[in-house]
Amino acid sequence: MIDQELKNKLTELLPTATFEEGGEWPNINVEPKDWLLLANQLRNDASLHFDYLFCLTCIDFKTHLTMVYHFSSTKYRHNIVVKVKLDRNQPEIQTVSHIWKTANFHEREVYEMFGVNFLNHPDLRLLILPDGWEGKNPMRKDFEDAVNMIKL
Amino acid sequence: MDVNKPLQPPRWGGVKAVLLKFKDEVLQKMNNILNNSETLKVPSTGGDLGEAIRVIETPGGGVVLSKLDDVINWARSNSLWPLTFATSCCGIEMMAVASAKYDFSRFGFEVARASPRQADVIIIAGTIVNKMAPVLKRLYDQMADPKYVIAMGACAISGGPFFYNTYSVVKGADHVIPVDVYVAGCPPRPEALLHALISLQEKIKSGLTREQIKQGI
């Protein structure tokens, strides 16, 4: 599908979704409450068939957090970027690890780096950081580590 | 000894006499050196041993005098096998130095060893993170003495671009193990690493410890 067709299709599936212009791929903004439903449709809709989650990350905008998902379809070779705005003080979003297996580890990484709580994640614990890091999220802009940080 | 004289069939008495005479000559020469009546001759090639050796010319050849420590240090400095240890992009540059174009084998860094027990020098090529620090320490501890350390590049010297505002990077490998030679660069040119390797050799040949060199003795 070309980008415009993708946009039409997604508007049909989720009328409240908004699009951002200017990126390489279509950017769709989704509310956290709509996310799980849309994720299932992205994966399972026959004409979309987004079977490859090739990037899952998070951005700290200081006022809010944004989850960013990059999808690709190995069948149709089209791509899409999904952005979900989260409350910075209590970031919560539904897991998609049961839809795309790769999300399991990526969500654990976002969990330890940004402190996003993935609801219904089967194994939400630290991925790389050593034990005892819970609560300190190194990729948050205001993170300060009393032991290792050198301030200029 | 008269070199023009044809060789005689060996007779133990004769050999002994020759050796004794030879010993007397050498002792005489050494005596002269000690009394400064004769100038010392340093090899004109400016060879690896440099001023650590003395050559006493004798008829039919010469005698090389040196301290055993100097000879051992010379041998050590020309057979330093590095450990295969690279933690980031400096490692690529280190591999380039090992490859045919720069080839650190020419200077005695013959082969990189995959086991610390067979390695003499560890080139810290890259960032040391908090999780890697105990591994680096362990590798260093497993190396047999005498062992040497080169900190290659900004990360190994100070944490490099990760110096500020990082939760995971060790700000300089010398927080973990002692370092002999630091090479600046991000990453350093192969020539810079070669220079560092040769600097290490000179350091070893000087026969001084790290602490003595730091104090400027």
Interface residues (C-beta under 8 A of the other chain):
Chain A: P130 P138 F143 D145 N148 M149 I150 K151 L152
Chain B: N130 K131 G159 F163 Y164 N165 T166 Y167 S168 V169 K171
